[in-house]
Amino acid sequence: MRAIAIDDACGPWSTAAPSAMPSSAAWSLYQRSVVAVDILLPIMRDLSEHSWESVAFYVRLGDVRTCLYRVESKHPIRYTIREGDLLPLLVGSGGRVLAAFSGEAGEPYETIRRTCLAVGDRDPETAGVSAPVFGPGRVPLGALTLAGPSTHVDAAFLQRMKRPLLEAAARATRAFGEDASMLEKARLAAEALP
């Protein structure tokens, strides 16, 4: 099991093996990681059931991101990434959300902060949509990402999934103890789009 810790040098979360830390610090981190699992995995499972695609929760680690939690698609052909995999920060919708809510300037980050959504691909074979999850004090905790092969995750699918994704991100944000009104407003705006 991976423990989750606040680490200002690497963004809001970093991961480490509890055995590599002093025992009291390890126990505190372990307790926080259990809470994150208990909050995120049911929400991610619901979103995967609704969409039939894979759902991941990414956190920023310095200049990269890592997949902290993952729920696989039921499709035989699916986008696969493993928990713990490191990916580029500025490529893919999850990375762009993490960069936007970490203060990256310019476009597309201004739009992502305004809409609470990023749509994109990490490579030509996949597509995804991501939304931020916040903790107390509106600290960005990570990016909730719905992704799959571009053969069945097309523009129409991504548009249909914006509302359920934003609802899931709002649910997680409320469960972590933060007001989710920003995500709820983004959901209403996404519903108004054609």
C-alpha positions in Angstrom: 0.0 0.0 0.0 1.2 3.5 -0.8 0.9 6.3 1.8 -0.2 9.8 0.8 1.4 12.9 2.2 1.3 16.6 1.8 4.7 17.7 0.4 5.1 21.3 -0.8 8.1 20.5 -2.8 6.2 18.1 -5.1 2.8 19.6 -5.1 0.0 18.6 -2.7 0.6 14.9 -2.7 3.6 12.6 -2.7 3.9 8.9 -2.3 6.3 6.9 -0.2 6.5 3.4 1.3 5.4 3.7 5.0 8.4 1.6 6.1 10.7 4.3 4.8 9.4 6.8 7.3 9.5 7.1 11.0 6.7 5.0 12.5 4.5 7.9 13.9 4.7 9.7 10.5 4.0 6.4 8.7 0.9 5.8 10.7 -0.4 9.3 10.2 0.2 9.0 6.4 -1.4 5.5 6.3 -4.5 6.9 8.0 -4.8 9.6 5.4 -4.3 7.2 2.6 -7.1 4.9 3.9 -9.5 7.9 3.9 -8.5 8.8 0.3 -9.1 5.2 -0.9 -12.5 5.1 0.9 -13.6 8.3 -0.7 -12.2 8.0 -4.2 -12.6 4.3 -5.2 -16.4 4.1 -4.8 -16.8 7.3 -6.8 -14.4 6.0 -9.5 -16.2 2.7 -9.6 -19.6 4.5 -10.1 -18.1 6.6 -12.9 -16.6 3.6 -14.6 -19.9 1.7 -14.4 -21.8 4.6 -15.9 -19.3 5.2 -18.7 -17.9 1.7 -19.3 -14.4 3.2 -19.5 -11.4 3.4 -17.3 -11.1 6.0 -14.5 -7.9 7.1 -12.9 -6.9 9.6 -10.1 -3.7 11.4 -10.9 -1.5 13.4 -8.5 1.3 15.7 -9.3 4.9 14.8 -8.3 7.1 17.7 -9.2 7.3 17.9 -13.0 5.4 14.6 -13.6 2.2 13.0 -12.5 1.5 9.5 -11.2 -1.6 7.3 -11.2 -2.5 6.9 -7.6 -5.8 4.9 -8.1 -7.3 3.1 -11.0 -10.5 1.4 -12.0 -10.4 -0.6 -15.3 -12.9 -0.5 -18.1 -15.1 -3.5 -18.7 -14.3 -3.3 -22.5 -11.8 -6.0 -23.8 -9.9 -3.2 -25.6 -9.2 -0.5 -23.1 -6.8 2.2 -22.1 -4.5 0.7 -19.5 -2.2 2.4 -17.0 -1.0 1.0 -13.7 -1.1 2.6 -10.3 2.3 4.2 -9.7 3.0 4.8 -13.4 4.7 8.1 -14.0 3.5 10.3 -16.9 4.3 13.7 -18.4 2.6 16.5 -16.6 1.8 18.7 -19.6 0.5 16.0 -21.8 -3.0 14.5 -21.5 -6.1 15.9 -19.9 -5.1 14.7 -16.3 -1.8 16.4 -16.5 -3.2 19.6 -17.9 -5.7 19.8 -15.0 -3.0 19.3 -12.5 -0.8 22.0 -14.2 -3.8 24.4 -14.4 -4.7 24.1 -10.8 -1.0 24.4 -9.8 -0.9 27.8 -11.3 0.5 27.1 -14.9 0.0 30.4 -16.9 -1.6 30.9 -20.3 -3.8 28.8 -22.4 -5.1 26.1 -22.2 -4.7 26.5 -18.5 -6.9 29.6 -18.1 -9.8 27.8 -19.8 -9.3 24.7 -17.7 -9.5 26.8 -14.5 -12.6 28.5 -15.8 -14.4 25.3 -17.0 -12.9 22.8 -14.4 -12.4 20.4 -17.4 -9.6 19.3 -19.8 -10.2 17.2 -22.8 -7.3 15.7 -24.6 -5.1 12.7 -25.4 -1.8 11.5 -24.3 -1.3 9.8 -27.6 -3.2 9.4 -30.9 -4.8 6.1 -29.8 -6.5 7.4 -26.6 -8.8 10.2 -25.5 -9.8 11.4 -22.1 -11.5 14.1 -20.0 -10.4 15.2 -16.6 -11.6 17.4 -13.7 -9.9 18.5 -10.5 -10.7 17.3 -7.0 -10.1 19.7 -4.1 -9.5 19.4 -0.4 -10.0 21.9 2.4 -9.0 25.4 1.5 -9.6 24.5 -2.2 -6.2 22.8 -2.3 -6.0 20.8 -5.6 -5.6 17.1 -4.5 -5.6 15.5 -7.9 -7.3 15.0 -11.3 -10.1 12.5 -11.8 -9.7 11.2 -15.4 -12.1 9.2 -17.6 -10.2 7.7 -20.6 -10.3 5.0 -23.2 -9.2 4.1 -26.7 -10.2 6.7 -29.3 -12.1 4.0 -31.3 -15.0 4.3 -28.8 -14.1 7.4 -26.8 -14.9 10.0 -29.4 -15.8 13.7 -29.2 -19.5 12.9 -28.7 -18.7 10.4 -25.8 -16.4 13.0 -24.2 -19.1 15.6 -24.4 -21.7 13.3 -22.8 -19.3 12.3 -20.0 -18.5 15.9 -18.9 -21.5 16.1 -16.6 -21.0 12.7 -14.9 -17.3 13.5 -14.5 -17.9 16.9 -12.9 -20.6 15.3 -10.6 -18.0 12.7 -9.5 -15.3 15.4 -8.9 -17.8 17.4 -6.9 -18.8 14.4 -4.9 -15.2 13.6 -4.1 -14.5 17.3 -3.2 -17.4 17.4 -0.8 -16.2 14.1 0.8 -12.8 15.6 1.3 -14.4 18.5 3.2 -14.4 21.3 0.6 -17.2 23.3 -1.0 -17.9 22.0 -4.5 -19.9 24.9 -5.9 -17.2 25.7 -8.5 -17.5 22.2 -9.9 -21.3 22.3 -9.7 -21.3 25.6 -11.7 -19.0 24.0 -14.3 -21.4 21.0 -14.6 -24.3 23.4 -15.3 -22.2 25.2 -17.9 -21.2 21.9 -19.5 -24.9 20.8 -19.7 -25.7 24.0 -21.6 -23.2 23.3 -24.3 -24.5 21.5 -27.5 
